[in-house]
């Protein structure tokens, strides 16, 4: 694969969703992201939502290229 194709395939496409914390099942996996997103994420206003999505993408892109939390970026096996 060429360099351009590798960069396109390794791009991260985040989505933001509001969910009820009582409906989330605990798992053995966790990621500490509190300090990186504190006060920067807003889902109420569409313009802020777009900026929030960009922030999430940048943080996850940095983690992906640094090689942190490799299990988080792998396909699920089921």
C-alpha positions in Angstrom: 0.0 0.0 0.0 1.1 3.5 -0.7 1.7 6.2 1.9 -1.5 8.1 0.9 -3.7 5.0 1.2 -2.2 4.1 4.6 -3.0 7.7 5.9 -6.5 7.5 4.6 -7.2 4.1 6.2 -5.7 5.1 9.6 -7.9 8.2 9.9 -10.3 8.2 12.8 -14.0 9.0 12.3 -15.5 9.7 15.7 -19.2 10.1 16.6 -20.7 11.7 19.7 -23.8 10.3 21.4 -25.7 11.1 24.6 -26.5 8.0 26.6 -27.9 7.2 30.0 -25.2 6.0 32.4 -27.5 3.6 34.1 -27.8 1.6 30.8 -24.1 1.1 30.3 -22.7 -2.3 31.3 -19.4 -2.3 33.0 -16.5 -4.0 31.1 -13.0 -4.8 32.0 -11.7 -2.2 29.6 -11.4 1.5 30.6 -9.7 4.5 29.1 -8.7 7.6 31.2 -9.7 10.7 29.2 -11.0 13.0 31.9 -8.3 15.7 31.8 -8.2 15.8 28.0 -11.9 16.5 27.5 -12.9 18.4 30.6 -14.9 21.4 29.7 -14.3 21.1 26.0 -17.2 18.8 24.9 -20.7 20.1 24.3 -23.5 18.3 22.5 -26.3 20.8 23.0 -25.5 23.3 20.2 -24.8 22.0 16.6 -21.8 24.3 16.1 -20.3 23.3 19.4 -20.9 19.6 18.5 -18.9 20.0 15.4 -16.0 21.5 17.3 -16.3 18.8 20.0 -16.1 16.1 17.3 -12.9 17.7 16.0 -11.4 17.7 19.5 -12.2 14.1 20.1 -10.8 13.2 16.7 -7.5 15.0 17.4 -7.1 13.3 20.8 -7.8 9.8 19.5 -5.6 10.4 16.4 -2.7 11.3 18.7 -3.2 8.2 20.8 -3.5 6.0 17.7 -0.2 7.3 16.2 1.6 7.1 19.6 0.6 3.4 20.0 -1.3 3.8 23.2 -4.3 1.6 24.0 -3.8 -0.6 20.9 -6.8 -2.8 22.0 -9.1 0.2 21.7 -8.4 0.7 17.9 -8.8 -3.0 16.9 -11.8 -4.6 15.3 -14.2 -6.4 17.6 -14.0 -10.2 17.2 -17.6 -11.5 17.1 
